[in-house]
Amino acid sequence: MATWLSSCALSLLLLQLSLQPSPLHTTDSLTANQQLSGDQKLISQNGNFALGFFQPAAETSSGKWYIGIWCNKIPEQTVVWVANREKPVSDPLLSSLTVSDDGNLVLLLNHSKSPLWSTNIKNNTAASSTVVALLGNGNLVVRHEANTSAVLWQSFDDFTDTWLPGNKLSRNKKTGIIKRMISWKDRGDPAQRMFSIQLDPNGSLQYILQWNRSVVYWTTGNWINNRFSGVPKMSPLNPYPSSRFMFQFVDNDEEAYFTYNIKDDALIFTRTIIDVSCFRLWYGHRHNKHGQILSRNQNPSAVFMVCVGNTAHVVRMMRHHAVASRTSVRITQTTGN
């Protein structure tokens, strides 16, 4: 009798283990029978980006953890996308990122069946063959294993505060959907703050910076002659940054969007970020130096930002209200390995 009970217990244990997602080894993808938890990561094939659980550098003792994507080759924490920005978890070892039975990428807490965060894909007819992959451009995609070109969901459509090269901050003319970047609440909290940037919903070919999604406090000016009229340093006659970036604005019957790409091989990392109350272009370089890409004068009663160069790898922006009337956006170049 005891032998029979022991045999049953062993069988039940083996069955339970077989139903658990398999452990994840370092890779760029996640399949339906795998999960990511603790300090496990996805790393893009080119090594430029990583995805996993992280704590904001300014709040490492807060007990709040997030699923995010960061630059894998820059020593200072450089987060470019956050999944659960409004709903942190307290312990990554008790949380997991996995593909659910319906083919969604979900964040689960304590193996709960109710996700804390989900990609919310509807009618995935091939859920069992769904694959999640972190691409070399920093885009996290959910797609079918047999047809990798059929993207079901991508982080490039779910902006947080960062605009990576090749991505489109667009306005869909058919559906009316407008993508927007929304700043972090502060350096230690990726929850949405009051500052955002998006294409003008009224149809003009310019981006607007808003407070509380209602008060416009700056615009880029319309796209004219291959540049935004309010950003003179985008002129092709300006060797900086025209020698380092390719700018493109697309306006057709389906959508309107601006995008940019890198053409300087010395750049190791580039992103455009809205930070508290500032919109700026930032990139990593093989040599340390500073350059200004955008500056503007404004009413002293409006939002004022001060840029402080950090000898590490980033320019910090701080909010002020009435001390001065000049706003500048700087580019910081950093040393690559």
C-alpha positions in Angstrom: 0.0 0.0 0.0 2.8 2.4 1.0 4.6 1.6 -2.3 1.5 2.3 -4.3 0.9 5.7 -2.5 4.6 6.6 -3.1 4.2 5.7 -6.8 1.1 7.9 -7.1 2.7 10.8 -5.3 5.7 10.6 -7.7 3.4 10.4 -10.7 1.5 13.5 -9.6 4.7 15.4 -9.0 6.0 14.6 -12.4 2.7 15.6 -14.0 2.8 18.9 -12.2 6.4 19.6 -13.3 5.5 18.8 -16.9 2.7 21.3 -16.8 5.0 24.1 -15.6 6.6 26.4 -18.2 10.2 25.4 -18.9 13.1 27.6 -17.6 14.4 30.3 -19.9 18.0 30.4 -21.0 19.5 33.5 -22.5 17.8 34.0 -25.8 16.0 36.7 -27.9 12.7 34.9 -27.9 10.0 33.4 -25.7 7.7 30.5 -26.8 4.4 29.3 -25.5 6.0 26.8 -23.0 8.5 29.2 -21.5 8.4 31.9 -18.9 10.7 34.7 -17.8 11.1 35.6 -14.1 13.6 36.7 -11.5 16.8 37.9 -13.2 16.2 36.1 -16.5 16.4 38.3 -19.6 15.7 38.3 -23.3 18.7 39.8 -25.3 18.4 40.9 -28.9 20.6 39.0 -31.3 22.8 42.1 -31.8 23.2 42.5 -28.1 21.9 46.1 -28.1 18.8 45.6 -26.1 17.6 43.5 -23.1 14.2 42.8 -21.7 13.5 41.7 -18.1 12.5 42.8 -14.7 14.1 46.0 -13.5 13.9 48.6 -10.7 14.4 52.3 -11.7 17.9 53.4 -10.8 16.6 56.2 -8.6 14.4 53.8 -6.6 16.2 50.5 -6.1 15.0 50.2 -2.5 11.3 50.9 -3.3 10.4 47.2 -3.8 8.7 48.1 -7.1 9.7 46.0 -10.2 8.7 46.5 -13.8 9.0 44.6 -17.0 11.0 46.7 -19.5 13.4 47.0 -22.3 16.8 48.8 -21.8 20.0 49.5 -23.7 22.2 46.5 -23.0 25.5 48.2 -23.9 25.3 51.3 -21.8 26.5 51.0 -18.2 24.0 53.5 -16.9 20.4 52.2 -16.7 18.7 53.4 -19.9 15.1 52.1 -20.1 13.3 52.6 -23.4 10.0 50.8 -22.8 7.9 49.7 -19.8 5.1 47.2 -19.9 3.4 47.5 -16.5 4.3 51.2 -15.9 1.2 51.7 -13.7 1.2 48.4 -11.9 4.6 47.3 -10.5 5.2 44.0 -8.9 7.0 43.5 -5.5 9.0 40.4 -6.3 10.2 39.3 -9.7 10.8 35.8 -8.4 7.1 35.4 -7.8 6.1 37.0 -11.1 6.5 35.7 -14.6 6.2 36.9 -18.2 4.8 34.2 -20.4 2.6 33.4 -23.4 -1.0 32.6 -22.3 -3.2 29.9 -23.7 -4.9 32.5 -26.0 -1.6 33.7 -27.4 -1.1 36.9 -25.5 2.1 37.9 -23.8 1.1 38.3 -20.1 2.6 39.3 -16.8 1.4 37.0 -14.0 1.8 37.3 -10.3 2.1 34.2 -8.1 1.0 32.0 -11.1 -2.4 33.7 -11.1 -4.6 33.2 -14.1 -5.5 36.9 -14.1 -2.7 38.9 -15.8 -1.4 42.1 -14.3 -0.6 43.2 -17.8 -1.4 41.8 -21.2 -0.9 42.6 -24.9 -4.6 42.1 -25.4 -4.5 40.4 -28.8 -7.9 39.5 -30.0 -8.8 36.3 -32.0 -5.3 34.8 -32.2 -6.1 31.7 -34.3 -2.7 30.2 -33.8 -2.1 30.8 -30.1 -0.1 27.6 -29.5 2.5 28.7 -32.1 2.9 32.3 -30.8 6.5 33.5 -30.4 7.7 36.6 -28.6 11.0 38.1 -29.9 13.1 41.1 -28.9 14.5 42.6 -32.1 17.8 44.4 -32.7 16.1 47.8 -33.0 14.5 47.5 -29.5 11.1 46.4 -30.7 9.4 43.6 -28.8 7.1 41.7 -31.2 4.4 38.9 -30.8 4.1 36.9 -34.0 3.4 33.4 -35.4 6.3 31.0 -35.4 5.5 29.9 -39.0 5.1 33.4 -40.3 7.4 35.8 -38.5 6.3 38.7 -40.8 2.7 38.5 -39.4 3.1 40.7 -36.3 0.2 40.5 -33.9 1.5 43.1 -31.4 4.6 45.2 -31.0 6.0 47.5 -28.4 6.6 50.1 -31.1 2.9 50.6 -31.1 2.8 51.0 -27.4 5.0 54.1 -26.7 6.1 55.0 -23.2 8.5 58.0 -23.0 11.0 56.9 -25.7 11.0 57.1 -29.5 13.6 54.7 -31.0 15.0 55.0 -34.6 12.7 53.5 -37.2 9.6 53.8 -35.1 6.6 55.9 -36.1 4.8 58.4 -33.9 1.8 58.4 -36.1 -1.8 59.5 -36.7 -4.0 56.9 -38.4 -6.4 58.8 -40.7 -8.8 55.8 -41.0 -9.2 54.9 -37.3 -8.4 58.3 -35.8 -5.9 56.6 -33.5 -3.0 58.9 -32.5 0.2 57.5 -30.9 1.7 59.6 -28.2 4.7 59.5 -25.9 4.0 60.2 -22.3 6.8 61.1 -19.8 7.6 59.2 -16.6 6.1 60.6 -13.4 9.7 61.0 -12.1 13.1 59.3 -12.4 12.0 56.6 -10.0 8.5 56.0 -11.3 7.6 55.1 -14.9 3.9 55.8 -14.3 2.4 58.3 -16.7 3.0 62.0 -16.0 1.2 65.0 -17.4 3.6 65.7 -20.3 3.1 64.2 -23.8 3.9 64.6 -27.5 1.9 63.6 -30.5 0.9 64.7 -34.0 -1.6 67.5 -34.1 -5.1 65.9 -34.0 -6.4 68.8 -36.1 -4.5 67.5 -39.1 -1.5 69.8 -39.4 1.9 68.2 -40.1 3.5 69.2 -36.8 4.0 67.6 -33.4 2.6 69.2 -30.3 3.8 69.1 -26.7 0.9 69.0 -24.2 0.3 69.3 -20.5 -2.5 67.1 -19.3 -3.3 66.2 -22.9 -5.1 69.6 -23.3 -2.7 72.6 -22.9 -0.3 72.9 -25.9 2.9 74.6 -24.7 5.1 74.1 -27.8 4.9 72.8 -31.4 7.6 71.7 -33.9 6.1 73.8 -36.6 4.8 72.2 -39.8 6.9 69.8 -41.9 8.2 72.0 -44.8 11.1 71.4 -47.1 12.3 68.3 -45.3 12.3 69.8 -41.8 10.0 71.1 -39.1 9.8 74.8 -39.5 10.2 75.4 -35.7 13.4 73.3 -35.6 16.0 75.2 -37.7 18.8 72.9 -36.7 17.1 70.2 -38.8 18.1 72.0 -41.9 20.1 70.0 -44.5 22.6 72.9 -44.5 23.4 72.2 -40.9 26.1 69.5 -40.7 24.9 68.6 -37.2 22.8 66.6 -37.0 22.1 66.1 -40.8 25.3 64.2 -41.1 24.2 61.7 -38.5 20.5 61.2 -39.0 18.0 60.6 -41.8 14.7 62.3 -41.3 11.5 61.3 -43.1 7.9 62.5 -42.9 5.2 60.4 -44.5 1.7 61.8 -45.2 -0.7 59.7 -47.3 -4.4 58.6 -47.3 -3.8 56.0 -44.5 -1.6 57.8 -42.0 0.8 60.6 -41.2 4.1 60.1 -39.3 7.6 61.2 -38.8 10.5 58.8 -38.4 14.3 59.0 -38.2 17.2 56.6 -38.6 21.0 56.6 -38.0 23.5 57.0 -40.8 26.6 57.6 -38.6 28.3 54.3 -37.8 30.0 55.9 -34.8 26.7 56.2 -33.0 26.1 53.2 -30.6 22.7 54.2 -29.4 20.0 56.8 -30.2 16.7 57.7 -28.7 14.3 60.6 -28.6 12.7 61.0 -25.2 10.1 63.2 -23.5 11.4 63.7 -19.9 9.2 65.5 -17.4 8.6 68.6 -19.5 11.2 68.3 -22.2 11.5 66.7 -25.7 15.0 65.9 -26.7 17.2 63.7 -28.9 19.9 61.8 -27.1 22.5 59.4 -28.5 25.6 57.5 -27.5 28.8 58.0 -29.4 32.4 56.7 -29.3 33.7 60.0 -28.1 32.5 62.3 -25.3 31.2 65.7 -26.5 28.1 67.8 -26.3 26.1 69.4 -29.1 22.8 71.3 -29.2 20.1 70.2 -31.6 17.1 72.3 -30.6 16.6 75.5 -28.6 13.7 77.9 -28.3 12.7 81.1 -26.6 9.4 81.2 -24.8 7.3 83.2 -22.4 8.7 83.2 -18.8 5.4 82.1 -17.5 5.5 78.9 -19.6 7.3 75.7 -18.7 11.0 76.1 -18.4 13.7 73.3 -18.6 17.3 73.4 -17.7 19.7 70.9 -19.1 22.5 69.6 -16.9 25.3 67.6 -18.5 26.1 64.4 -16.6 29.6 63.0 -17.3 28.1 59.5 -17.3 25.7 59.0 -20.1 22.7 61.2 -20.0 21.4 64.7 -19.9 19.0 65.4 -17.1 16.0 67.7 -17.5 14.5 69.7 -14.6 11.3 71.6 -14.4 11.2 75.3 -13.4 8.5 78.0 -13.6 9.7 81.6 -13.8 13.5 82.0 -13.4 14.3 82.4 -17.1 12.8 82.4 -20.5 15.0 80.1 -22.5 14.6 76.4 -23.1 17.3 74.2 -24.7 17.5 70.6 -25.6 20.9 69.0 -25.8 22.4 65.9 -27.2 24.9 64.0 -25.1 27.4 61.7 -26.8 28.9 58.8 -24.9 31.8 56.5 -25.2 31.1 53.1 -26.8 33.0 49.9 -26.1 
